[in-house]
Amino acid sequence: MFSKEREPNRSETQRSVTCLHSEHTWIILISPWLGPRPRSISLEKGSEGLGFSIVGGFGSPHGDLPIYVKTVFTADGRLKRGDQILAVNGESLQGATHEQAVAILKKQRGTVTLDVLS
């Protein structure tokens, strides 16, 4: 018979470790921590842009940072200050400088899908 021996809290690690044991066997299961999950937001890019500004990027004065939403100008509630932008229309922003992220956002037309982490 297996029994749950240990389940760490979320602050310990971003991976959840559960130890199961029987009389003679130990099994360690490692699974992704079930924290915030990315979500997709589709926005229409109009003549005034997408309605938000960004901060961060690799090589920024504050160090290597992800790209975050700094200010939201349109208030539909889906995009929030502090959301991390992971990708724009499938193009990853991982490792992007601020300037590269701005260029990726500016080249988009019509419907723009953002993958974000709140």
MDAnalysis code that builds the backbone (N, CA, C; Angstrom):
import MDAnalysis as mda
import numpy as np

u = mda.Universe.empty(354, n_residues=118, atom_resindex=np.repeat(np.arange(118), 3), trajectory=True)
u.add_TopologyAttr("name", ["N", "CA", "C"] * 118)
u.add_TopologyAttr("resid", np.arange(1, 119))
u.add_TopologyAttr("resname", ["MET", "PHE", "SER", "LYS", "GLU", "ARG", "GLU", "PRO", "ASN", "ARG", "SER", "GLU", "THR", "GLN", "ARG", "SER", "VAL", "THR", "CYS", "LEU", "HIS", "SER", "GLU", "HIS", "THR", "TRP", "ILE", "ILE", "LEU", "ILE", "SER", "PRO", "TRP", "LEU", "GLY", "PRO", "ARG", "PRO", "ARG", "SER", "ILE", "SER", "LEU", "GLU", "LYS", "GLY", "SER", "GLU", "GLY", "LEU", "GLY", "PHE", "SER", "ILE", "VAL", "GLY", "GLY", "PHE", "GLY", "SER", "PRO", "HIS", "GLY", "ASP", "LEU", "PRO", "ILE", "TYR", "VAL", "LYS", "THR", "VAL", "PHE", "THR", "ALA", "ASP", "GLY", "ARG", "LEU", "LYS", "ARG", "GLY", "ASP", "GLN", "ILE", "LEU", "ALA", "VAL", "ASN", "GLY", "GLU", "SER", "LEU", "GLN", "GLY", "ALA", "THR", "HIS", "GLU", "GLN", "ALA", "VAL", "ALA", "ILE", "LEU", "LYS", "LYS", "GLN", "ARG", "GLY", "THR", "VAL", "THR", "LEU", "ASP", "VAL", "LEU", "SER"])
u.atoms.positions = np.array([
    [0.832, -1.179, 0.000],
    [0.000, 0.000, 0.000],
    [0.881, 1.249, 0.000],
    [0.598, 2.218, -0.851],
    [1.356, 3.458, -0.910],
    [0.681, 4.500, -0.038],
    [1.478, 5.370, 0.542],
    [0.918, 6.477, 1.311],
    [1.709, 7.738, 1.005],
    [1.050, 8.879, 1.091],
    [1.706, 10.148, 0.813],
    [2.558, 10.515, 2.025],
    [3.841, 10.724, 1.786],
    [4.774, 10.997, 2.875],
    [5.020, 12.490, 3.053],
    [5.222, 13.218, 1.936],
    [5.600, 14.620, 2.032],
    [5.057, 15.391, 0.842],
    [4.518, 16.553, 1.099],
    [4.046, 17.439, 0.053],
    [4.489, 18.855, 0.404],
    [5.494, 19.420, -0.269],
    [6.008, 20.742, 0.109],
    [5.010, 21.842, -0.202],
    [5.124, 22.954, 0.531],
    [4.262, 24.085, 0.215],
    [4.821, 24.817, -0.996],
    [4.027, 25.727, -1.564],
    [4.398, 26.393, -2.818],
    [5.629, 27.273, -2.681],
    [5.879, 27.798, -1.490],
    [7.025, 28.687, -1.348],
    [8.350, 27.929, -1.357],
    [8.334, 26.634, -1.109],
    [9.568, 25.851, -1.088],
    [10.191, 25.709, -2.466],
    [9.369, 25.490, -3.466],
    [9.903, 25.202, -4.788],
    [8.827, 25.414, -5.829],
    [9.241, 25.554, -7.072],
    [8.266, 25.645, -8.146],
    [7.983, 24.275, -8.721],
    [8.534, 23.281, -8.139],
    [8.223, 21.909, -8.527],
    [7.653, 21.222, -7.307],
    [6.625, 20.464, -7.480],
    [6.006, 19.735, -6.389],
    [6.618, 18.344, -6.325],
    [7.074, 17.964, -5.151],
    [7.674, 16.646, -4.966],
    [6.814, 15.871, -3.988],
    [6.389, 14.694, -4.395],
    [5.606, 13.828, -3.536],
    [6.343, 12.512, -3.410],
    [6.560, 12.071, -2.193],
    [7.241, 10.800, -1.961],
    [6.207, 9.754, -1.577],
    [6.209, 8.655, -2.286],
    [5.324, 7.539, -1.998],
    [6.185, 6.362, -1.594],
    [5.693, 5.566, -0.660],
    [6.506, 4.422, -0.263],
    [5.638, 3.227, 0.091],
    [6.225, 2.065, -0.079],
    [5.650, 0.814, 0.393],
    [6.702, 0.202, 1.312],
    [6.575, -1.038, 1.638],
    [7.532, -1.658, 2.554],
    [8.963, -1.618, 2.036],
    [9.181, -1.850, 0.736],
    [10.531, -1.998, 0.215],
    [10.891, -1.026, -0.901],
    [9.989, -0.158, -1.306],
    [10.237, 0.679, -2.471],
    [9.876, 2.130, -2.179],
    [10.741, 3.025, -2.605],
    [10.454, 4.456, -2.551],
    [10.288, 4.957, -3.981],
    [9.270, 5.737, -4.216],
    [9.041, 6.338, -5.528],
    [8.927, 7.839, -5.312],
    [9.703, 8.590, -6.076],
    [9.621, 10.042, -5.988],
    [9.013, 10.544, -7.292],
    [7.907, 11.249, -7.163],
    [7.227, 11.812, -8.328],
    [7.515, 13.304, -8.367],
    [7.970, 13.779, -9.509],
    [8.225, 15.202, -9.674],
    [7.263, 15.705, -10.739],
    [6.476, 16.700, -10.372],
    [5.521, 17.261, -11.327],
    [5.622, 18.777, -11.283],
    [5.236, 19.451, -12.362],
    [5.294, 20.911, -12.369],
    [4.401, 21.481, -11.277],
    [4.868, 22.554, -10.680],
    [4.073, 23.257, -9.683],
    [2.866, 23.866, -10.384],
    [1.711, 23.713, -9.809],
    [0.487, 24.192, -10.438],
    [0.185, 25.613, -9.983],
    [1.028, 26.526, -10.368],
    [0.843, 27.932, -10.044],
    [0.103, 28.625, -11.171],
    [0.340, 29.915, -11.338],
    [-0.327, 30.650, -12.414],
    [-0.001, 30.036, -13.769],
    [-0.987, 30.002, -14.623],
    [-0.802, 29.453, -15.969],
    [-0.931, 30.565, -16.995],
    [-0.161, 30.474, -18.066],
    [-0.282, 31.487, -19.118],
    [-1.689, 31.491, -19.709],
    [-2.106, 32.657, -20.158],
    [-3.397, 32.785, -20.837],
    [-3.195, 33.651, -22.070],
    [-4.090, 33.506, -23.017],
    [-4.004, 34.271, -24.258],
    [-5.037, 35.381, -24.248],
    [-4.621, 36.543, -24.703],
    [-5.502, 37.701, -24.825],
    [-5.374, 38.209, -26.254],
    [-6.499, 38.368, -26.939],
    [-6.486, 38.922, -28.296],
    [-6.941, 40.372, -28.246],
    [-6.133, 41.240, -28.830],
    [-6.426, 42.670, -28.881],
    [-6.417, 43.127, -30.331],
    [-7.210, 44.140, -30.627],
    [-7.198, 44.745, -31.957],
    [-6.255, 45.935, -31.935],
    [-5.292, 45.923, -32.843],
    [-4.369, 47.046, -32.925],
    [-4.974, 48.097, -33.836],
    [-5.266, 49.242, -33.250],
    [-5.844, 50.342, -34.010],
    [-4.797, 51.391, -34.322],
    [-5.265, 52.555, -34.734],
    [-4.350, 53.638, -35.098],
    [-3.564, 54.156, -33.896],
    [-4.075, 53.910, -32.697],
    [-3.391, 54.373, -31.485],
    [-2.573, 53.273, -30.825],
    [-2.408, 52.143, -31.487],
    [-1.604, 51.055, -30.939],
    [-2.444, 50.016, -30.223],
    [-1.810, 49.285, -29.321],
    [-2.477, 48.191, -28.609],
    [-3.071, 48.615, -27.272],
    [-2.739, 49.812, -26.808],
    [-3.342, 50.310, -25.577],
    [-2.578, 50.002, -24.306],
    [-1.283, 49.738, -24.413],
    [-0.475, 49.519, -23.212],
    [0.982, 49.841, -23.507],
    [1.751, 50.032, -22.433],
    [3.197, 50.222, -22.569],
    [3.906, 49.113, -21.805],
    [5.180, 48.920, -22.132],
    [5.935, 47.825, -21.516],
    [7.180, 48.348, -20.807],
    [7.720, 47.492, -19.949],
    [8.960, 47.764, -19.233],
    [9.732, 46.454, -19.153],
    [11.037, 46.551, -18.937],
    [11.853, 45.349, -18.778],
    [12.607, 45.013, -20.040],
    [13.155, 43.813, -20.060],
    [13.943, 43.338, -21.185],
    [15.357, 43.016, -20.748],
    [16.009, 42.181, -21.497],
    [17.385, 41.817, -21.184],
    [18.290, 43.008, -21.471],
    [19.261, 43.203, -20.600],
    [20.167, 44.330, -20.741],
    [19.586, 45.635, -20.228],
    [18.475, 45.585, -19.489],
    [17.881, 46.814, -18.952],
    [18.755, 47.340, -17.811],
    [18.608, 48.607, -17.434],
    [19.407, 49.163, -16.336],
    [19.224, 48.421, -15.008],
    [18.115, 47.706, -14.863],
    [17.832, 46.968, -13.624],
    [18.211, 45.497, -13.731],
    [18.908, 45.127, -14.783],
    [19.303, 43.735, -14.977],
    [18.475, 43.079, -16.065],
    [18.663, 41.794, -16.231],
    [17.928, 41.040, -17.247],
    [16.552, 40.689, -16.701],
    [15.533, 41.297, -17.273],
    [14.161, 41.125, -16.801],
    [13.262, 40.649, -17.927],
    [12.189, 39.937, -17.582],
    [11.166, 39.636, -18.592],
    [10.471, 40.934, -19.015],
    [9.657, 40.850, -20.037],
    [8.871, 41.996, -20.492],
    [7.560, 42.023, -19.709],
    [7.275, 43.167, -19.082],
    [6.062, 43.338, -18.286],
    [5.225, 44.478, -18.834],
    [3.917, 44.426, -18.569],
    [3.021, 45.534, -18.879],
    [3.261, 46.621, -17.838],
    [3.567, 47.835, -18.297],
    [3.809, 48.955, -17.382],
    [2.525, 49.737, -17.140],
    [1.868, 50.135, -18.217],
    [0.659, 50.945, -18.121],
    [-0.373, 50.406, -19.101],
    [-1.637, 50.363, -18.672],
    [-2.732, 49.947, -19.555],
    [-3.599, 51.172, -19.806],
    [-3.779, 51.520, -21.081],
    [-4.548, 52.703, -21.443],
    [-6.008, 52.374, -21.733],
    [-6.300, 51.144, -22.123],
    [-7.679, 50.716, -22.354],
    [-8.115, 49.869, -21.170],
    [-9.323, 50.085, -20.714],
    [-9.748, 49.451, -19.457],
    [-10.789, 48.361, -19.672],
    [-10.450, 47.322, -20.441],
    [-11.412, 46.217, -20.567],
    [-11.164, 45.143, -19.509],
    [-10.081, 45.284, -18.728],
    [-9.844, 44.405, -17.590],
    [-9.088, 43.120, -17.870],
    [-8.832, 42.803, -19.130],
    [-8.138, 41.546, -19.425],
    [-6.634, 41.657, -19.216],
    [-6.062, 42.770, -19.601],
    [-4.630, 42.994, -19.456],
    [-4.426, 43.909, -18.259],
    [-3.467, 43.551, -17.399],
    [-3.258, 44.312, -16.168],
    [-1.800, 44.722, -16.024],
    [-1.603, 45.812, -15.319],
    [-0.248, 46.247, -14.996],
    [0.463, 45.114, -14.256],
    [1.686, 44.824, -14.668],
    [2.452, 43.759, -14.029],
    [2.346, 42.416, -14.717],
    [1.419, 42.268, -15.687],
    [1.355, 41.016, -16.449],
    [2.666, 40.839, -17.214],
    [3.173, 39.624, -17.230],
    [4.377, 39.324, -18.007],
    [3.944, 38.887, -19.398],
    [4.510, 39.489, -20.431],
    [4.188, 39.109, -21.806],
    [5.196, 38.055, -22.244],
    [4.697, 36.857, -22.497],
    [5.550, 35.730, -22.875],
    [5.780, 35.664, -24.381],
    [4.725, 35.982, -25.156],
    [4.816, 35.883, -26.616],
    [3.803, 36.816, -27.259],
    [4.103, 37.223, -28.491],
    [3.225, 38.076, -29.292],
    [2.982, 37.351, -30.606],
    [1.725, 36.979, -30.860],
    [1.375, 36.202, -32.059],
    [2.321, 35.012, -32.244],
    [2.616, 34.336, -31.150],
    [3.453, 33.143, -31.192],
    [4.950, 33.397, -31.190],
    [5.364, 34.651, -31.269],
    [6.790, 34.993, -31.255],
    [7.223, 35.250, -29.810],
    [8.100, 34.413, -29.308],
    [8.527, 34.478, -27.910],
    [9.285, 35.767, -27.611],
    [9.037, 36.306, -26.419],
    [9.800, 37.455, -25.943],
    [10.870, 37.039, -24.934],
    [11.031, 35.736, -24.744],
    [12.044, 35.243, -23.818],
    [13.427, 35.664, -24.305],
    [14.166, 36.346, -23.458],
    [15.507, 36.801, -23.804],
    [15.546, 38.061, -24.650],
    [14.386, 38.662, -24.930],
    [14.343, 39.861, -25.773],
    [14.784, 41.095, -24.997],
    [15.472, 41.991, -25.691],
    [15.758, 43.301, -25.106],
    [14.471, 44.118, -25.162],
    [14.467, 45.255, -24.472],
    [13.298, 46.137, -24.514],
    [13.036, 46.590, -25.951],
    [14.090, 46.958, -26.638],
    [13.953, 47.447, -28.019],
    [13.411, 46.364, -28.950],
    [13.866, 45.127, -28.777],
    [13.355, 44.023, -29.597],
    [11.871, 43.790, -29.327],
    [11.472, 43.846, -28.065],
    [10.059, 43.649, -27.717],
    [9.193, 44.750, -28.319],
    [9.658, 45.991, -28.240],
    [8.916, 47.110, -28.833],
    [8.773, 46.901, -30.338],
    [9.843, 46.494, -31.008],
    [9.800, 46.268, -32.461],
    [8.816, 45.153, -32.817],
    [8.799, 44.088, -32.032],
    [7.871, 42.977, -32.281],
    [6.433, 43.454, -32.129],
    [6.159, 44.240, -31.101],
    [4.802, 44.757, -30.889],
    [4.409, 45.740, -31.990],
    [5.319, 46.600, -32.396],
    [5.002, 47.620, -33.405],
    [4.735, 47.033, -34.783],
    [5.371, 45.923, -35.133],
    [5.191, 45.366, -36.483],
    [3.859, 44.630, -36.657],
    [3.151, 44.385, -35.568],
    [1.892, 43.639, -35.643],
    [0.791, 44.489, -36.271],
    [-0.150, 43.823, -36.933],
    [-1.306, 44.479, -37.551],
    [-2.560, 43.697, -37.204],
    [-3.696, 44.393, -37.126],
    [-4.982, 43.721, -36.906],
    [-5.089, 43.100, -35.525],
    [-5.548, 41.853, -35.490],
    [-5.711, 41.142, -34.224],
    [-4.356, 40.632, -33.749],
    [-4.019, 40.969, -32.510],
    [-2.737, 40.580, -31.916],
    [-3.028, 39.718, -30.696],
    [-2.440, 38.532, -30.666],
    [-2.636, 37.623, -29.537],
    [-1.404, 37.647, -28.652],
    [-1.637, 37.964, -27.383],
    [-0.572, 37.996, -26.385],
    [-0.708, 36.790, -25.475],
    [0.388, 36.109, -25.207],
    [0.425, 35.076, -24.173],
    [1.002, 35.749, -22.944],
    [0.203, 35.799, -21.869],
    [0.612, 36.530, -20.672],
    [0.520, 35.657, -19.434],
    [1.272, 36.062, -18.433],
    [1.271, 35.410, -17.136],
    [0.961, 36.490, -16.115],
    [-0.147, 36.314, -15.382],
    [-0.549, 37.328, -14.389],
    [0.058, 37.047, -13.042],
])
